Amino acid sequence: MKDSVIVVSGGMDSVTLLYEKKDEIALGISFDYGSNHNHNELPLAALHCQRLGIAHVVIPLGFMHQYFKSSLLESGESIPDGSYDEENMKSTVVPFRNGVMLAVAAGIAESNGLTKVLIANHGGDHTIYPDCRPEFIAAMDAAVEAGTFARVRVVAPYTNISKADIARRGRALGIDYAETWSCYKGGDVHCGTCGTCVERKEALREAGIEDNTPIVMPMFAEA
């Protein structure tokens, strides 16, 4: 029964959830909020929805780029390289991003007679992003349920598993992760060095998946 919408970015996690729950999803919702990598992600979200025969819409949230502060909204050069941890990645937090997106998605769900909003936050996000933590998801679920006639629910099945666990599910589903986007810098190919690129590589390696992600080739000085 198709009773759900999904917040789908075009990244590994949301694309995996899209395939895993395809028989329940009536609508894929992506958001153009002015991030460095929106132009990389959105076509991939559309691609996968089209492939699965799921309707897809892109909702503009230009005010976030205008009024919110985050290196994710500034420039590729502002994105830190290195590990995917709190100290290094804190600058990439877009304040209450998931709260805004879930609120919009809940309104769209109710307007279309649907009762679930799916989101693919995962356990590795907890230390960095407050709006990915279990307590946020529980509170947002309660608020959305209380604030809708249809008692719409927020469903986040990856909240307590790792990105490698998600990649293992994707492998079982036959997903080609080269058709997803992770890099926060927004270049033509993945940089291979920012925190999200590093996290992507580690997850694929741990899941036993060959990483065929195109990346920027390092420049070597001539001898």
N, C-alpha and C positions, 0 to 999 in steps of 0.2 A: 504494500500500500504506500503510495507516494504522499507522505504527510509532512515532508520536511523541506526547509531551505538549508543551504550550506554557505558559509562564508568561505569562499575559495580564492586564494591569492594567486595560484600558479606555482607555489612552492611545493617542496617534497611532501610536507605533512598534510596540507589540505587536499592535494591531488590524491594522495593515498586514501584519505577518508572519503573523497568523492567516489573512488572506485569501490571501496569497501561497502559503502552505503547506497550505491547507485540505484538500487531497486526501491529505496525509500525517498529519494530526492526528486522533488518537482522543479526546483529552481536553484541555480547557482548564482550567488551574489558576490561580485567583486567591487572593490572600492578604489577609486582614483583620488588619493589624498595628497598627491604631490611628492611622494617619496622619490629618492634617487632612482629606484629600480622599478617603479610602477610600469614604465614602458616596456620592461623586459618580462614582467610577470603576467600582465593582463592578457596578452595574446595567447599565452600558454593556458591560462584558466579557460579562455574561450575555446581553445583547441580541444581540451579534454571534455568539456561539457558537450560540445558539438559531436565529438566522437561517441559519446554515450547517449546521445539523443536527449540531453537535459537542457532545458531553456536556460539562458544566461543573460544577466544584465550587469552593467557597470554603473555604479552610483557615484557621482562626483561629490567629493568632500573637500573642495578647494579651500574652505575656511581653515582647515587644519594646517595646511602649508603656510597660510597667511598669519595665523595667530599662535600656533603651537611651536615650542622650541625643542629641537632634536637634531643631532647630526644627520639623521636619516632624511631630514627635510632640507638639508643645506647644500652639500656637494659631496661628490665621491671622495674628495681629498679629506673630508672631515671624518670619514669612517676609519676607526682604528684597525690596524692589523694585529694578528696574534690570536690568543686563545679566546674561547667563548666562555668568559666568566664575568662575574659582576663588575669588577673593577675596570676591566677593559671595555665592556660593552654598554656600560651605564649611559653613555652619551647618546646611544641609539634609541633609547626609550622615547616613544611618542606618547605623551601623557594621556592616559585613559583611552587610548586608541581602540582597544577591544570593547570597552564600554560603549563608546559612540557607535561602533559598527554593529554590535549586538542589539543595541536599541533600535537602530534603523532596520536591521534584519528581522527583528521581532514584529515591528510594525508592518513590514512587507508580508511576513508570514500570516499574521492575522487578517490582513487585507485580502489575502488569497485563500482563506479557509484552511490554512496549514497550521500545525500545532507544535512543530519542533524547529529549533535553530541549531544546526550542527557547527561546531568550531573545533579546530585541530591543534589547539595549544598542547604542549607536552611537558613532561617532567623536567627536561633540561632547561626550560625557560624560567623555572620558579625563582631562582636566585636573582635573575636579572630584571624580569618584567612583572611588576605587581599585578597587572591585569591578565596574567596567565596562571596565577596561583590557585590552588583548590578553593581557598576561602573566598576569592573573588568570584570564581565560577559559581560557587554555591549561593553567594549573595545575589549575583546577577540573575541566576535562575529563579530565585525566590521573588525578586523584584519584577521580572518579566511575567512570571506566572500570576502574581498579584495584580499586575497592571494591564492584563488583557482579558477580554471576555472569554476567549477560547482557552484561557489558561495555558498559553504557549510556554514550552519548556526549553531551556538551554541545555544541549546535550554535548558533552565534551569527553568522548571516550578515551582520549590519549593523555588526559591530565596527569596520570601517574605512571606513564611508561616513558621510555627513552626514545630518542630519535633513531637509534639503532633498532629498537623494537619495531618502530614504524616502518623502517626500511625493510625489515624482514617480512612484514605483512605485505609491503609493496612487491617484494620479490615473488611471494606466493601468488600475488594477483597479476604478475607479468608486466608490471609498470616499468617503462623505460625512463629512468630518472634523468637522462639527458634532455628530456622534454619537460623539465621543471627548472625553476630558477631559485637561487639562494643568495647570490652575491648582493651586498648592500651598496656597492659602489656605483652600479648602474652603467658599467661599460658595455661594449658590444659582446664580450664574453666574460665569464667568471674571472675575477682577479686571482683567485687561488690562495690569497693571503689574509683576507679580512676574517673576522671571527666567525661569520656565518659560513664562509667557504671552508674554513678549517673544521667547523662542526660537521658540515656536510661530508667532507672527506673521511673524517673519523667514523661517522655513522655508517657510511657505505662499506668501509673496510671492516668494521666490526660485524656487519651483517653478511659479509662474504660476497659482496656485490662488486663486480668490476666497475671502477669509476671511469666512465668515458665522457666526463664533463669537459667540454672545451674550456681551456684557461689561457690567460695571458702568458706568453712564453717569456721567461726571464731574459734580460739583455746581459751579455757577457762582454767585457772589454777585450779588445784584441790584444794579444801578447806583443 
